[in-house]
Structure formats: structure tokens, C-alpha cells
């Protein structure tokens, strides 16, 4: 009987796993021929498989399992946990209960209500790894602000925080704010006469604010 890969997923720790006939294998190493060597997740079991690099075909199977298959409920729960972690780290601003609800709607899994509490814990732990540690002094604070300066972006995607060096001052602004501050009525006609709209034009989002400023 030819074996087939039932499913593939990542564990909560980021390890690549596959399931074959209700047995779970985890990635052990990549071979010289670019195939991937998987071993059974039961450390007392010596069963292993070699799978092609695209995780679509089993090339060889070594040794038999010395234990019973893993229940599907446990595998489904592990896949659900992995999906929750991936979504929680890719969108850290969405509330945990919304992520859990959306994931359960797309993954029909029979789980006890007590597991919801564990899911919230998994999401919290995954997100805390993405957040830098609190600085202990001013030097560490300045270094963190400098390292994350390019990541401070509002919803429009513009960089909002600038810092030239770790010793320089911190500037909170964006290109749109600078355009508005440098705008004056003397160059309105020149801007309206331009054929092409370049980077010096005022964004439409700031037009209401501009009218308010002109009325004062």
C-alpha cells in the first residue's frame, strides 16, 4: 500500500510536521539532494521518512512504528494551535477572542470549552516574543527607538518616526505632515498648473485640515 502525506503544518514552536496514516513526523534535517528527512515525534520510535523538498511525495520509509497512532483529535488541536499562533503574530492588533472565533469558523474542530483558555495563553506567549524587552536605562531606550525607527508606521504606510543616530533627537512626523507645514497660498496656482501630480502635492486626506487652517 502506497503511503501518502495526509497533512502538513507547523507546531507552536515553528517546527515543520507532516501526518501519515495518523502518525506524526517532524522535520529533522535537509539532505544533500534537497530532500527532507523526517522522524517520528515519539522519541522512543525509530521510524522515519524521506520526503521531497516540496512536501508532496514520500520517497522512502525506514523502520516501523512501535506505538499506536495519534488520535485525530490531538492532531487537529495541534494544527489549530499552530494556526492561532501564526495569525496572532502576523496581526498583533486584533483581539485574541476575534482571532479564536475566526479560526474556529474556518477549522471545524471538536474541542472542549476549557481549551479556549489555553488558546488565549498561546496567543499571549506568541505575541510577547515579538515585543522587545522594556529598556532598563536611557541608553537602551534610545537604542531600541533607533532600531525600530523604520517600523513606526500608521495605517497609510508612511514612516512616522525618524532618528539619525542613537544620540540624535527623536522626530515624530511623516511626509504628509511636512508637506502640509510647508504649504502656503502663494504656490497654490503653481501647483494647480502642473500637468502631473508629483510628490510635492498635498494629499487629499489633508484638504479639510488645510481649509480649516486658512480660515483662521
DRENDO-1510 file (C-alpha; in Angstrom, 1 decimal, always signed):
<recs>
REC; n; res; u; v; w
REC; 1; UNK; +0.0; +0.0; +0.0 .
REC; 2; UNK; +1.4; +3.4; -1.1 .
REC; 3; UNK; +1.7; +5.9; +1.7 .
REC; 4; UNK; +0.5; +9.5; +1.3 .
REC; 5; UNK; +1.0; +12.6; +3.2 .
REC; 6; UNK; -2.3; +13.4; +4.9 .
REC; 7; UNK; -1.4; +17.0; +6.0 .
REC; 8; UNK; +1.5; +19.3; +6.8 .
REC; 9; UNK; +1.6; +22.1; +9.4 .
REC; 10; UNK; +3.9; +23.9; +11.8 .
REC; 11; UNK; +4.0; +23.3; +15.5 .
REC; 12; UNK; +3.7; +26.1; +18.2 .
REC; 13; UNK; +7.5; +26.2; +18.2 .
REC; 14; UNK; +7.7; +26.6; +14.4 .
REC; 15; UNK; +8.8; +23.0; +13.6 .
REC; 16; UNK; +7.5; +21.6; +10.3 .
REC; 17; UNK; +5.4; +18.4; +10.7 .
REC; 18; UNK; +3.6; +16.0; +8.5 .
REC; 19; UNK; +1.0; +13.4; +9.3 .
REC; 20; UNK; +1.0; +10.0; +7.6 .
REC; 21; UNK; -1.6; +7.4; +8.5 .
REC; 22; UNK; -2.3; +9.2; +11.8 .
REC; 23; UNK; +1.4; +9.2; +12.7 .
REC; 24; UNK; +3.2; +12.5; +13.1 .
REC; 25; UNK; +6.7; +13.2; +11.8 .
REC; 26; UNK; +8.8; +16.3; +12.4 .
REC; 27; UNK; +11.5; +17.8; +10.2 .
REC; 28; UNK; +14.9; +16.6; +11.3 .
REC; 29; UNK; +17.2; +17.9; +8.5 .
REC; 30; UNK; +17.6; +18.7; +4.9 .
REC; 31; UNK; +19.7; +16.2; +2.9 .
REC; 32; UNK; +22.3; +16.9; +0.2 .
REC; 33; UNK; +19.9; +16.0; -2.6 .
REC; 34; UNK; +17.5; +18.7; -1.2 .
REC; 35; UNK; +15.0; +16.1; +0.1 .
REC; 36; UNK; +13.9; +16.4; +3.7 .
REC; 37; UNK; +14.4; +13.8; +6.4 .
REC; 38; UNK; +11.5; +13.5; +8.9 .
REC; 39; UNK; +11.5; +11.5; +12.2 .
REC; 40; UNK; +8.6; +10.2; +14.3 .
REC; 41; UNK; +7.7; +12.7; +17.0 .
REC; 42; UNK; +7.8; +9.9; +19.6 .
REC; 43; UNK; +11.4; +9.9; +20.7 .
REC; 44; UNK; +11.3; +6.2; +21.6 .
REC; 45; UNK; +10.3; +5.4; +18.0 .
REC; 46; UNK; +12.9; +5.0; +15.2 .
REC; 47; UNK; +10.5; +5.3; +12.3 .
REC; 48; UNK; +11.5; +7.9; +9.7 .
REC; 49; UNK; +10.6; +9.0; +6.2 .
REC; 50; UNK; +12.3; +10.9; +3.4 .
REC; 51; UNK; +10.1; +13.4; +1.6 .
REC; 52; UNK; +10.8; +15.5; -1.5 .
REC; 53; UNK; +11.6; +19.2; -1.0 .
REC; 54; UNK; +8.1; +20.3; -1.9 .
REC; 55; UNK; +6.5; +18.1; +0.8 .
REC; 56; UNK; +4.3; +16.3; -1.8 .
REC; 57; UNK; +5.8; +12.8; -2.2 .
REC; 58; UNK; +7.2; +10.2; +0.1 .
REC; 59; UNK; +10.5; +8.9; -1.3 .
REC; 60; UNK; +11.3; +6.2; +1.3 .
REC; 61; UNK; +10.2; +4.9; +4.7 .
REC; 62; UNK; +12.5; +3.5; +7.3 .
REC; 63; UNK; +11.5; +1.2; +10.2 .
REC; 64; UNK; +8.1; +0.5; +11.6 .
REC; 65; UNK; +6.4; +2.4; +14.5 .
REC; 66; UNK; +6.5; +0.8; +17.9 .
REC; 67; UNK; +3.5; +2.7; +19.2 .
REC; 68; UNK; -0.2; +3.2; +18.3 .
REC; 69; UNK; -1.3; +6.1; +16.0 .
REC; 70; UNK; -2.1; +9.5; +17.4 .
REC; 71; UNK; -5.8; +10.3; +17.7 .
REC; 72; UNK; -7.1; +12.7; +15.1 .
REC; 73; UNK; -8.4; +15.0; +17.9 .
REC; 74; UNK; -4.9; +15.6; +19.2 .
REC; 75; UNK; -3.5; +16.3; +15.7 .
REC; 76; UNK; -6.4; +18.7; +14.9 .
REC; 77; UNK; -5.8; +20.5; +18.1 .
REC; 78; UNK; -2.1; +21.0; +17.4 .
REC; 79; UNK; -2.9; +22.3; +13.9 .
REC; 80; UNK; -5.4; +24.7; +15.3 .
REC; 81; UNK; -2.9; +26.0; +17.9 .
REC; 82; UNK; -0.3; +26.5; +15.1 .
REC; 83; UNK; -2.9; +28.5; +13.0 .
REC; 84; UNK; -3.7; +30.7; +16.0 .
REC; 85; UNK; -0.1; +31.5; +16.7 .
REC; 86; UNK; +0.6; +32.4; +13.1 .
REC; 87; UNK; -2.4; +34.7; +12.9 .
REC; 88; UNK; -1.6; +36.3; +16.3 .
REC; 89; UNK; +1.9; +37.2; +15.3 .
REC; 90; UNK; +1.0; +38.4; +11.8 .
REC; 91; UNK; -1.6; +40.8; +13.2 .
REC; 92; UNK; -0.8; +41.8; +16.7 .
REC; 93; UNK; -3.6; +44.4; +17.0 .
REC; 94; UNK; -6.5; +42.1; +16.5 .
REC; 95; UNK; -8.1; +41.0; +19.8 .
REC; 96; UNK; -7.4; +37.4; +20.8 .
REC; 97; UNK; -11.1; +36.4; +21.0 .
REC; 98; UNK; -11.7; +37.6; +17.4 .
REC; 99; UNK; -8.7; +35.5; +16.2 .
REC; 100; UNK; -10.0; +32.4; +18.0 .
REC; 101; UNK; -13.5; +32.9; +16.7 .
REC; 102; UNK; -12.4; +33.3; +13.1 .
REC; 103; UNK; -10.1; +30.4; +13.3 .
REC; 104; UNK; -12.7; +28.1; +14.7 .
REC; 105; UNK; -15.1; +29.1; +11.9 .
REC; 106; UNK; -12.6; +28.1; +9.2 .
REC; 107; UNK; -11.4; +25.0; +11.1 .
REC; 108; UNK; -14.2; +22.8; +12.2 .
REC; 109; UNK; -12.7; +21.0; +15.2 .
REC; 110; UNK; -14.4; +19.5; +18.2 .
REC; 111; UNK; -12.6; +20.9; +21.2 .
REC; 112; UNK; -13.7; +21.3; +24.8 .
REC; 113; UNK; -14.5; +24.8; +26.1 .
REC; 114; UNK; -11.6; +24.6; +28.6 .
REC; 115; UNK; -9.2; +24.7; +25.6 .
REC; 116; UNK; -10.2; +28.3; +24.9 .
REC; 117; UNK; -8.3; +29.4; +27.9 .
REC; 118; UNK; -5.2; +27.7; +26.6 .
REC; 119; UNK; -5.6; +29.3; +23.2 .
REC; 120; UNK; -5.6; +32.7; +24.8 .
REC; 121; UNK; -2.4; +31.8; +26.6 .
REC; 122; UNK; -0.7; +30.6; +23.4 .
REC; 123; UNK; -1.6; +33.8; +21.6 .
REC; 124; UNK; -0.3; +35.9; +24.5 .
REC; 125; UNK; +3.0; +34.0; +24.6 .
REC; 126; UNK; +3.5; +34.2; +20.8 .
REC; 127; UNK; +2.9; +38.0; +20.8 .
REC; 128; UNK; +5.2; +38.6; +23.8 .
REC; 129; UNK; +8.1; +37.1; +21.8 .
REC; 130; UNK; +7.5; +39.8; +19.2 .
REC; 131; UNK; +7.6; +42.7; +21.6 .
REC; 132; UNK; +11.1; +43.9; +22.7 .
REC; 133; UNK; +12.0; +43.9; +26.4 .
REC; 134; UNK; +11.5; +47.1; +28.3 .
REC; 135; UNK; +14.7; +49.2; +28.4 .
REC; 136; UNK; +16.4; +49.5; +31.8 .
REC; 137; UNK; +18.0; +52.8; +31.2 .
REC; 138; UNK; +18.1; +55.8; +28.8 .
REC; 139; UNK; +20.9; +54.3; +26.6 .
REC; 140; UNK; +18.9; +51.1; +26.0 .
REC; 141; UNK; +15.7; +53.1; +25.3 .
REC; 142; UNK; +17.5; +55.2; +22.7 .
REC; 143; UNK; +19.0; +52.1; +21.0 .
REC; 144; UNK; +15.6; +50.4; +20.8 .
REC; 145; UNK; +14.0; +53.5; +19.4 .
REC; 146; UNK; +16.7; +53.8; +16.8 .
REC; 147; UNK; +16.5; +50.1; +15.8 .
REC; 148; UNK; +12.7; +50.2; +15.4 .
REC; 149; UNK; +12.5; +53.7; +13.8 .
REC; 150; UNK; +11.6; +52.3; +10.3 .
REC; 151; UNK; +8.8; +50.2; +11.8 .
REC; 152; UNK; +6.8; +53.0; +13.3 .
REC; 153; UNK; +4.2; +53.4; +10.5 .
REC; 154; UNK; +0.5; +54.5; +10.7 .
REC; 155; UNK; -2.3; +52.9; +8.6 .
REC; 156; UNK; -1.2; +54.8; +5.4 .
REC; 157; UNK; +2.2; +53.1; +5.5 .
REC; 158; UNK; +4.3; +56.3; +5.8 .
REC; 159; UNK; +7.3; +56.3; +8.2 .
REC; 160; UNK; +6.3; +58.2; +11.3 .
REC; 161; UNK; +9.4; +58.2; +13.3 .
REC; 162; UNK; +12.9; +59.4; +12.4 .
REC; 163; UNK; +16.2; +59.2; +14.3 .
REC; 164; UNK; +19.5; +59.7; +12.5 .
REC; 165; UNK; +21.7; +58.2; +15.2 .
REC; 166; UNK; +21.3; +56.8; +18.7 .
REC; 167; UNK; +22.5; +60.1; +20.1 .
REC; 168; UNK; +20.3; +62.4; +18.0 .
REC; 169; UNK; +16.8; +63.8; +18.8 .
REC; 170; UNK; +13.7; +61.8; +18.1 .
REC; 171; UNK; +11.3; +63.3; +15.5 .
REC; 172; UNK; +7.7; +62.1; +15.2 .
REC; 173; UNK; +6.3; +63.2; +11.8 .
REC; 174; UNK; +5.6; +61.9; +8.3 .
REC; 175; UNK; +6.0; +63.2; +4.7 .
REC; 176; UNK; +2.3; +64.3; +4.6 .
REC; 177; UNK; +2.7; +66.4; +7.7 .
REC; 178; UNK; +5.8; +68.1; +6.3 .
REC; 179; UNK; +4.1; +68.8; +3.1 .
REC; 180; UNK; +1.2; +70.5; +4.9 .
REC; 181; UNK; +3.6; +72.5; +7.1 .
REC; 182; UNK; +5.5; +73.8; +4.1 .
REC; 183; UNK; +2.3; +74.6; +2.2 .
REC; 184; UNK; +1.3; +78.3; +1.6 .
REC; 185; UNK; -1.2; +80.1; -0.6 .
REC; 186; UNK; +1.5; +81.7; -2.8 .
REC; 187; UNK; +2.3; +78.5; -4.6 .
REC; 188; UNK; -1.3; +77.2; -5.0 .
REC; 189; UNK; -1.6; +78.5; -8.5 .
REC; 190; UNK; +1.8; +77.0; -9.5 .
REC; 191; UNK; +0.7; +73.6; -8.1 .
REC; 192; UNK; -2.6; +73.7; -9.9 .
REC; 193; UNK; -0.9; +74.4; -13.2 .
REC; 194; UNK; +1.3; +71.3; -13.1 .
REC; 195; UNK; +0.3; +68.6; -15.6 .
REC; 196; UNK; +1.5; +65.7; -13.5 .
REC; 197; UNK; +0.8; +65.3; -9.8 .
REC; 198; UNK; +4.2; +64.7; -8.1 .
REC; 199; UNK; +5.3; +64.1; -4.5 .
REC; 200; UNK; +5.1; +67.8; -3.7 .
REC; 201; UNK; +1.3; +67.9; -3.9 .
REC; 202; UNK; -0.9; +68.0; -0.8 .
REC; 203; UNK; -2.7; +64.7; -0.1 .
REC; 204; UNK; -6.4; +64.7; -0.3 .
REC; 205; UNK; -6.7; +63.5; +3.3 .
REC; 206; UNK; -5.3; +66.8; +4.4 .
REC; 207; UNK; -7.6; +69.1; +2.4 .
REC; 208; UNK; -10.2; +69.5; +5.2 .
REC; 209; UNK; -7.4; +70.4; +7.6 .
REC; 210; UNK; -5.9; +72.9; +5.1 .
REC; 211; UNK; -9.3; +74.7; +4.7 .
REC; 212; UNK; -9.6; +74.9; +8.5 .
REC; 213; UNK; -6.1; +76.5; +8.8 .
REC; 214; UNK; -6.8; +79.0; +6.0 .
REC; 215; UNK; -10.0; +80.2; +7.8 .
REC; 216; UNK; -8.0; +81.4; +10.8 .
</recs>
